[in-house]
Amino acid sequence: MLLQEQIEKAWNNRELLKTAESQSAIREVINQLDLGKLRVAEPVADGWKVNEWIKKAVIMYFRFSRWKRLK
């Protein structure tokens, strides 16, 4: 399954945030952001394009990383 598909599925069903597969996908997006391979927003010819699925991954990362700290 593509990374984007995994992120979208977890976004639509937050129960999936508890699964190792979803957490791994989210961590991979964060890793690729850190390496500069992905961008939440990028310039295009007529302005900026927001990569919504990446933005969703960042939001979910904060959510599940908070759960881990609370346990």
PABA-55037 format. One record per residue (C-alpha): residue in one letter; x, y, z; residue number from 1. Coordinates in pm, whole numbers, plus 50000, padded with zeros to 5 digits. Example, Ala and Ser with C-alpha at 12.3 -4.5 7.8 and 13.67 -1.06 7.14 Angstrom:
+---+-------+-------+-------+-----+
: r :    px :    py :    pz :   k :
+---+-------+-------+-------+-----+
: A : 51230 : 49550 : 50780 :   1 :
: S : 51367 : 49894 : 50714 :   2 :
+---+-------+-------+-------+-----+
This chain:
+---+-------+-------+-------+-----+
: r :    px :    py :    pz :   k :
+---+-------+-------+-------+-----+
: M : 50000 : 50000 : 50000 :   1 :
: L : 50126 : 50344 : 49919 :   2 :
: L : 50225 : 50573 : 50203 :   3 :
: Q : 49962 : 50827 : 50100 :   4 :
: E : 49689 : 50560 : 50105 :   5 :
: Q : 49790 : 50448 : 50455 :   6 :
: I : 49780 : 50806 : 50581 :   7 :
: E : 49439 : 50870 : 50427 :   8 :
: K : 49296 : 50549 : 50575 :   9 :
: A : 49424 : 50639 : 50923 :  10 :
: W : 49288 : 50992 : 50886 :  11 :
: N : 48944 : 50856 : 50802 :  12 :
: N : 48951 : 50593 : 51077 :  13 :
: R : 49139 : 50720 : 51383 :  14 :
: E : 49125 : 50374 : 51543 :  15 :
: L : 49396 : 50280 : 51293 :  16 :
: L : 49634 : 50513 : 51477 :  17 :
: K : 49672 : 50235 : 51730 :  18 :
: T : 49816 : 49996 : 51470 :  19 :
: A : 50187 : 49951 : 51410 :  20 :
: E : 50132 : 49982 : 51035 :  21 :
: S : 49973 : 50327 : 51061 :  22 :
: Q : 50228 : 50449 : 51315 :  23 :
: S : 50509 : 50328 : 51091 :  24 :
: A : 50362 : 50510 : 50790 :  25 :
: I : 50329 : 50832 : 50989 :  26 :
: R : 50686 : 50801 : 51118 :  27 :
: E : 50809 : 50745 : 50763 :  28 :
: V : 50639 : 51066 : 50646 :  29 :
: I : 50802 : 51256 : 50934 :  30 :
: N : 51138 : 51102 : 50846 :  31 :
: Q : 51103 : 51200 : 50481 :  32 :
: L : 51006 : 51553 : 50586 :  33 :
: D : 51318 : 51570 : 50804 :  34 :
: L : 51532 : 51453 : 50511 :  35 :
: G : 51374 : 51709 : 50277 :  36 :
: K : 51225 : 51442 : 50050 :  37 :
: L : 50868 : 51553 : 50121 :  38 :
: R : 50718 : 51895 : 50181 :  39 :
: V : 50385 : 51991 : 50332 :  40 :
: A : 50364 : 52278 : 50083 :  41 :
: E : 50567 : 52335 : 49770 :  42 :
: P : 50591 : 52611 : 49515 :  43 :
: V : 50419 : 52563 : 49180 :  44 :
: A : 50389 : 52787 : 48877 :  45 :
: D : 50087 : 52979 : 49008 :  46 :
: G : 50157 : 52982 : 49384 :  47 :
: W : 50179 : 52706 : 49641 :  48 :
: K : 50043 : 52352 : 49647 :  49 :
: V : 49955 : 52203 : 49987 :  50 :
: N : 50005 : 51828 : 50012 :  51 :
: E : 49706 : 51758 : 50232 :  52 :
: W : 49797 : 51396 : 50305 :  53 :
: I : 50136 : 51503 : 50443 :  54 :
: K : 49970 : 51770 : 50655 :  55 :
: K : 49734 : 51504 : 50791 :  56 :
: A : 50031 : 51279 : 50877 :  57 :
: V : 50192 : 51559 : 51079 :  58 :
: I : 49870 : 51622 : 51270 :  59 :
: M : 49829 : 51252 : 51345 :  60 :
: Y : 50193 : 51224 : 51449 :  61 :
: F : 50134 : 51474 : 51728 :  62 :
: R : 49827 : 51282 : 51833 :  63 :
: F : 49979 : 50936 : 51860 :  64 :
: S : 50313 : 51057 : 51997 :  65 :
: R : 50116 : 51228 : 52277 :  66 :
: W : 49940 : 50899 : 52357 :  67 :
: K : 50275 : 50727 : 52398 :  68 :
: R : 50394 : 50994 : 52645 :  69 :
: L : 50074 : 50960 : 52846 :  70 :
: K : 50102 : 50583 : 52887 :  71 :
+---+-------+-------+-------+-----+
